[in-house]
Amino acid sequence: MFLHLAVFLFGFTGILGELIQLSAIWLVWWRALLTCLILIPVLFWEKSSWPTPKNLFRLMGVGAIVGLHWICFYGSIKLSNSSVAMICLATIPFFTSLFESMIYRRSMNKTDILFSLLILPGIILIAGGLSFDYQIGLWVGIVAAMLSGLFATLNKKYISTAGPLQITFLELFSVWLMSGSVLIILDYFQPSNKFIPNTTDSFYLILLSLFCTVVAFALTVASLRHLSAFTAMLAFNLEPVYGIILSYFLINNNKDMSLRFYSGVAIILLVVFTYPFAKNRRRIPAI
């Protein structure tokens, strides 16, 4: 129950990203800052170990990848809409499998290759039903999914080096530093006056930071201690489903979407939900 509630909260990230009027990079900067500020008192209450200096820099490097993922994800929303960006997240399991094979130096499983190919028709259908601007948003969203697969794999490698809240704080602090550095460079070439959120954006940013980041993460950690990896994968596959449904009813994204888009979404979701069952029931030798 906790995990499904967490995934449901994650599903709101796309909607809030579309409602917030800030640019993608400023949105990421504010989200990371507010989340870090919320976590500071929690860290004093929750006594867990901090990483060694060597692992600290590794985790902050992972945090920089998280920051790039967020920038691409919200960039995809700004270029298209939340429905397009959320369906791109359905490709994360396949990118995760790809990076696991590369980082852990093992051959990619035949099941992973097959399902990666099966998802391509859905992507082609979606791309063909979108305008040029939306197509750019789609491919930026695919890059966001690829970066998510990379940092998920690296997090798995370094998850035992410190407490989960300490890891989250370090990575999000790194997100804040990285996005701030990018903003300094961008502001030098193209100064922007739109960096202070208005009252409405501030409210949405607090919701995004508190409920869709801190609370959702805490619920995820609490639930993963009692669930198998297979059950967790099934639950997280619901994130794009929740995101698209919420976008459809709350911000009326359906007016921009064609039948080809929803046909592509149906193919991708069918592949994504079939994948863990195929992976769990049949172990195919690696090639």
N, C-alpha and C positions, 0 to 999 in steps of 0.2 A: 504493500500500500504506500509506504514512504517513497519508494523508488518511482512509482507511477505519479505521485504528487510532484516529485522533483522534476520528472520529465515534462509534466504538464506545465510547470513554471518555466522550464527552459523554452517551451513552445511559445511563450510570450515575448521572448527576446527579439524575434523578428518584427512583431507588431510594434513594440516600443521603439525599435530602431527606425521604423518607418514614420512613427508619429513625432519623434524628436527631430527638430528642424536643424540641428547642428550638422556640420559635415562629419563624415565617417571618422576622420582622425581625431577631431575634437570630442566626438562622442566617446571614442575609446579612451581618450585621456581622462575625461571626467568619470567614466565608469570605473576605470582602474583606481583613480584617486579616491573616490567615495568608498569603493569596496575596501581598500587598504585602511582607510580611516575607521570603517565599521569593524574591521578585523582586529585592530590594535588592542582594544579592551578585552576582546575574546582571547587573544594570545596570552594576556596576563592571567586570565582565569584558567585556561587550559594548559597544563604543564606537560609539554612534550619536548623531545630532543630537537636541537637545531643541527643542521648539517655541518660537516667539516668545511674549512675554507675551500678546498678543492671541489667538493660537491656543491657548495654554495654557488660558485661561478657556473657550474654545469646547469644547475637549476635556473639560474638567471638567464642563461642562454636559451633554455627551453621556454622561459617566460617571454623572451623576445620573439620566438616563433608563435606563441599564443597571441602576442600583440599583432603580428602580421596577419594571423588568422582572423582576428576581430576586425582589423582594418578592411580586409578583403570581404568579410561577411557583410559588414555594414556598407561597404562600398557597393557590393552587389545589390543590396536593398535600395540604395540611393539611385543606382543606375537602372534598376528594374522595379521590383517590389518584394515584399516579404515572402510571398508564395514562391517566387522563383528562387530566392536565396535559400529558403527552407528545404525545397526539394533537392537542392544540390547537396545538402547534408546527408542525404540518404546514401551517397557514394562513399562516406567515411569508412565503413567496414572494409571496403575493398582496398582503399589507400592504406589503411592500417595493416592489412595483410601484406601488401606490397613492401611497406617499410620494415615490417617485422622480418621479412625474408632477407632484406638488404642489411639491416643493422645486426641481426643475429646470424647472418651468413648461412642461411639455409635456403634450399630450393623452394620456390613457390608451389603450393599445392595445386593439383589439377582442378579441384573444386573452385578454388579462388580464381583461377584463370578463366574457367568456364563462366562463372557468374559475372566476372568483370566484363566479358564479351556480351553477355545477355543484357546488360544494362545499357549498352550503346544504342540500340534502337529507340529506347525511351528518351535518351538525351537528344538524338537526332530529331525525333518527333517534336520535342519541346522547342528546340532551337528553330525548327522550320515554322513554328506557329507564332514566333515572336518577332517584333520589330527589331531593327538593327541595334538601337540603344539597349533594348531588353536582352538581346543576344550577348552584348558585351557584359551585361550584368550576370548572365548565366555563366559565362566562362570565368568571370571573376569569382563567382560562387563556387565553381569547381576547384579553383585554386585555393579558396578558403577551406574546402573539404580536404584537399590534399595536405595542407598545412596542419589541419586538425588530426589527420591520420599520423603525421610525423610527430607532433608533440604528444599524442596519446601513447605512441610507441616508446618515446624517450621517457615519458613520465613513468611508464611501467618499469623501465630499466632502473630508474633512480627513486622509486616510490619508497623504498625501505631505508633511504639515507636520512630521513627526518620524519617528524610528525606531519600528518596531512594538512593541518591548518598552517603550520610553518611553511610547508612547501607552497601552499596556495598563496600565502602572503608574499613570499619571495618572488614567485612568478608574476604576480600581479603588480608588485613594486617594479619589477623589470619591465612589464608592459607600460607602466606609467613613465618610466625613464626613457624607454625606446620611443614611444609616441611623442613625448615631449621633445626629444632630440629631432625627430622628423618635423615637428611643427616649427621649431626654431629655424630649420633650413628652409622650409616652405615659406615662412613668414618673411624671410630675407628677400626672396624673389617676388613674392606676391602677398603683401600685407593684407590681413583679413580683420575686419571689425566684428565679425560674428563668432565670438569665442565665449562670451558670457551667456549662459542659458537664461531664457526668460522664465517667468513663473511656471508656465505649463511644462516647459522642458525640464525644469528643476524637479518638478513632481515626478515626471516620467523617469528621470535619471535615478531618483531615490528608489522608485519601485524596481528599476532594472538592477541596481546595485544590491539592494537589500534582499528582495524576494527571488529574483531570477539569477542571482549570483551566490550570495552568502547562504541564504536559507536553502536554496536548491542544492547547493554543494553539501551542506550539513546533512540534509535528508539522504543524499546519495551515499555519503560515507557511512551513515548509520545503517542503511539498508544493505549495502554491499557486504557487510560483515556476516549476513545471514543468507545470502543468495548465491547461487552458482553463476559462473560467467555466462552460461547459456541463457539463463533467465534474465540477467542484466542486459545482454545484447538485444533480446526481444523487446524489453522495455524501452531501451534507447532508440530502437527503430521506430518507435511511436512519435518521437520528437517532431520530424517533418510532418507527420499526419496531424498532430495537434496544431502545429504552426499554420498549416494550410487551412484547416477547418476554422481556426480562430480568425485568420485573416479574411476568410470568406464571409463570416458573419459579422465581425466587428468593424472592419474597415472596407468592406465591399470590394475586395480585390478581384472578384469574379468578372467585373466589367472589362478588365484588361486582358482576360484569358480566353483562349480559343479552345475548341474541341480537341485540337491537336495537342495542346498543352496538357489537358486532363487525361488524354489517352497515353501520353508519354509518362505522366505521373503514375497512372495505373500500372504500366509496365514496370517502372522502377520499383514501386512499392511491392508488387508481386515478387520480383526478384529478391528484394531486400528481405522480405518476410520468409521466403523459401530458403534463403541462404543458410541461416543458422540450423534449420532442420536437416538440410543436406550435410552440413558440416558435422553435426552431432551424431547422425545415424549411420554415416558411412565414412570411414576413414580411408581416403584414397592415397596410395603411395605418392610421395613427392617426386618430381621430375628434375 
